[in-house]
Amino acid sequence: MKAIQFLGPKSNPQITLNPSYPDLPPPTGSQILIKVYSAGITHDEINWPEVYKTTSHIPGHDVSGVITALGPSYTGPLKVGDAVYAMLHVDRGQGQAEYVLVDGEEEEVVRKPGSLSHAQAAALPIPVLTAWEALFVHAGEESLGKKKGTRVLVTGASGAVGLILVQLARLKFGGGLDIVALASEGNFERLRELGASECVDYKVPDWEEKVGKVDVVIDMAGGEVLAKAWEVVKSPGGVIVTVADPAPAWAFGKAVPEELEMHPGVRAVYFVIGLNAEALKEVGELIDLGKIKALPVVEFPVEKALDAWEFAGQRSRNGKVVINFV
Ligand SMILES: NC(=O)c1ccc[n+]([C@@H]2O[C@H](COP(=O)([O-])OP(=O)(O)OC[C@H]3O[C@@H](n4cnc5c(N)ncnc54)[C@H](OP(=O)(O)O)[C@@H]3O)[C@@H](O)[C@H]2O)c1
């Protein structure tokens, strides 16, 4: 089967298209075999350690396709022939291939939203689950939904995670939440349509002064943007949730953020997403109902997979990059 592979060491990986990677064995236990129609690219995955630990070195956690076989002990609701979309566990991945095996007992796979193409669906799982977990688990209703006029700054708002997060925040927390979107100016109109109350251009010096004080920051940009986020979040009592790569020095409990000295009483969280089939299902239904808009996608055929990876690494590309295997 055709598969994308990272070859060489993590310090200098080569992205390759293998036209004859060995076919997968039939599913065992509760595994599900999916024929992958489309797979999304998260370019930072090239720096994630997990893919280098697999024997295949096949990247890819976001897929959409059709079930071709079920393991003998699978007892869930899905059937052969169902169109599904899935987020493959961060430790397993291997979705950028013509076939992938997923674990039917884990929360990896659900039916694809019927209104979306496979390419549109493959763009969604990581952005949806990251946005969901940032809003409802790590920032939480306590911080976001408590009182009218609560302000949340969303950085990287025009990216894949940000576009979903702005919509989910507006839908779930209503008009009382003030959503400040940090993005380049060309994306302001789209962000306002999706639910942002205010838009600020991160390319303007001292953008933090335009933002003013916020209760919560949800950060998809990292680096200097995250450093400035500490200046705008309320201290004490504010919350910073970040997922941006590379992770801050204090992530994974390695240290206490040194910024806390100047900004005491701020709760700072970095997380790596987990699986959540219920969230994938619910957002899929909201998309089918027209309450959440799907992401813009830029599609490449598998033969152009290396171009797809290169394009996915560019800034301001205005769309989630997807490789089509069918
Ligand atoms: N920890 C986790 O579990 C997890 C899960 C998902 C994603 N992530 C990470 O989260 C980040 C966002 O993911 P994504 O898929 O949404 O990425 P994306 O689609 O590439 O979007 C990134 C966004 O950030 C903006 N941006 C880039 N550099 C910036 C800067 N210096 N200052 C301000 N904004 C900047 C971009 O705006 P312009 O295009 O206008 O420049 C773009 O809108 C990535 O680092 C990704 O690896 C982590």
The ligand as an SDF file (V2000), in Angstrom:
LIG
                    3D

 48 52  0  0  0  0  0  0  0  0999 V2000
   -0.7170   19.8160   22.2890 N   0  0  0  0  0  0  0  0  0  0  0  0
   -1.6370   19.3180   21.4770 C   0  0  0  0  0  0  0  0  0  0  0  0
   -2.3140   18.3450   21.8030 O   0  0  0  0  0  0  0  0  0  0  0  0
   -1.8780   19.9780   20.1520 C   0  0  0  0  0  0  0  0  0  0  0  0
   -2.9940   19.6400   19.3910 C   0  0  0  0  0  0  0  0  0  0  0  0
   -3.2350   20.3290   18.1940 C   0  0  0  0  0  0  0  0  0  0  0  0
   -2.3710   21.3290   17.7800 C   0  0  0  0  0  0  0  0  0  0  0  0
   -1.2690   21.5940   18.5440 N   0  0  0  0  0  0  0  0  0  0  0  0
   -0.3670   22.6890   18.1610 C   0  0  0  0  0  0  0  0  0  0  0  0
   -1.1270   23.8910   18.2050 O   0  0  0  0  0  0  0  0  0  0  0  0
   -0.6330   24.8050   17.2420 C   0  0  0  0  0  0  0  0  0  0  0  0
   -1.7800   25.2850   16.3510 C   0  0  0  0  0  0  0  0  0  0  0  0
   -2.2420   24.1970   15.5570 O   0  0  0  0  0  0  0  0  0  0  0  0
   -3.1220   24.4680   14.2620 P   0  0  0  0  0  0  0  0  0  0  0  0
   -3.3380   23.1520   13.6320 O   0  0  0  0  0  0  0  0  0  0  0  0
   -4.2700   25.3310   14.6020 O   0  0  0  0  0  0  0  0  0  0  0  0
   -2.0730   25.2840   13.3870 O   0  0  0  0  0  0  0  0  0  0  0  0
   -2.3330   26.1750   12.0930 P   0  0  0  0  0  0  0  0  0  0  0  0
   -3.5780   25.7730   11.4060 O   0  0  0  0  0  0  0  0  0  0  0  0
   -1.0470   26.1360   11.3620 O   0  0  0  0  0  0  0  0  0  0  0  0
   -2.5730   27.6120   12.6640 O   0  0  0  0  0  0  0  0  0  0  0  0
   -1.5770   28.3280   13.3360 C   0  0  0  0  0  0  0  0  0  0  0  0
   -2.1050   29.7240   13.5050 C   0  0  0  0  0  0  0  0  0  0  0  0
   -1.1820   30.4600   14.3140 O   0  0  0  0  0  0  0  0  0  0  0  0
   -0.9260   31.6850   13.6890 C   0  0  0  0  0  0  0  0  0  0  0  0
    0.4570   32.0170   13.9750 N   0  0  0  0  0  0  0  0  0  0  0  0
    1.5370   31.3840   13.5190 C   0  0  0  0  0  0  0  0  0  0  0  0
    2.6350   31.9900   13.9910 N   0  0  0  0  0  0  0  0  0  0  0  0
    2.2150   33.0000   14.7570 C   0  0  0  0  0  0  0  0  0  0  0  0
    2.8770   34.0020   15.4980 C   0  0  0  0  0  0  0  0  0  0  0  0
    4.1970   34.1050   15.5390 N   0  0  0  0  0  0  0  0  0  0  0  0
    2.1360   34.8730   16.1720 N   0  0  0  0  0  0  0  0  0  0  0  0
    0.7920   34.7900   16.1630 C   0  0  0  0  0  0  0  0  0  0  0  0
    0.0970   33.8760   15.4620 N   0  0  0  0  0  0  0  0  0  0  0  0
    0.8230   33.0020   14.7620 C   0  0  0  0  0  0  0  0  0  0  0  0
   -1.1780   31.5000   12.2130 C   0  0  0  0  0  0  0  0  0  0  0  0
   -1.6040   32.7230   11.6830 O   0  0  0  0  0  0  0  0  0  0  0  0
   -1.1480   33.1990   10.2140 P   0  0  0  0  0  0  0  0  0  0  0  0
   -1.4150   32.0360    9.3000 O   0  0  0  0  0  0  0  0  0  0  0  0
   -2.0010   34.3770    9.9500 O   0  0  0  0  0  0  0  0  0  0  0  0
    0.3010   33.5200   10.3110 O   0  0  0  0  0  0  0  0  0  0  0  0
   -2.2810   30.4580   12.1920 C   0  0  0  0  0  0  0  0  0  0  0  0
   -3.5380   31.0670   12.1960 O   0  0  0  0  0  0  0  0  0  0  0  0
    0.4760   24.0680   16.5100 C   0  0  0  0  0  0  0  0  0  0  0  0
    1.7080   24.4150   17.1150 O   0  0  0  0  0  0  0  0  0  0  0  0
    0.1510   22.6010   16.7530 C   0  0  0  0  0  0  0  0  0  0  0  0
    1.2840   21.7810   16.6650 O   0  0  0  0  0  0  0  0  0  0  0  0
   -1.0150   20.9490   19.7040 C   0  0  0  0  0  0  0  0  0  0  0  0
  1  2  1  0
  2  3  2  0
  2  4  1  0
  4  5  1  0
  4 48  2  0
  5  6  2  0
  6  7  1  0
  7  8  2  0
  8  9  1  0
  8 48  1  0
  9 10  1  0
  9 46  1  0
 10 11  1  0
 11 12  1  0
 11 44  1  0
 12 13  1  0
 13 14  1  0
 14 15  2  0
 14 16  1  0
 14 17  1  0
 17 18  1  0
 18 19  2  0
 18 20  1  0
 18 21  1  0
 21 22  1  0
 22 23  1  0
 23 24  1  0
 23 42  1  0
 24 25  1  0
 25 26  1  0
 25 36  1  0
 26 27  1  0
 26 35  1  0
 27 28  2  0
 28 29  1  0
 29 30  1  0
 29 35  2  0
 30 31  1  0
 30 32  2  0
 32 33  1  0
 33 34  2  0
 34 35  1  0
 36 37  1  0
 36 42  1  0
 37 38  1  0
 38 39  2  0
 38 40  1  0
 38 41  1  0
 42 43  1  0
 44 45  1  0
 44 46  1  0
 46 47  1  0
M  CHG  2   8   1  16  -1
M  END
$$$$
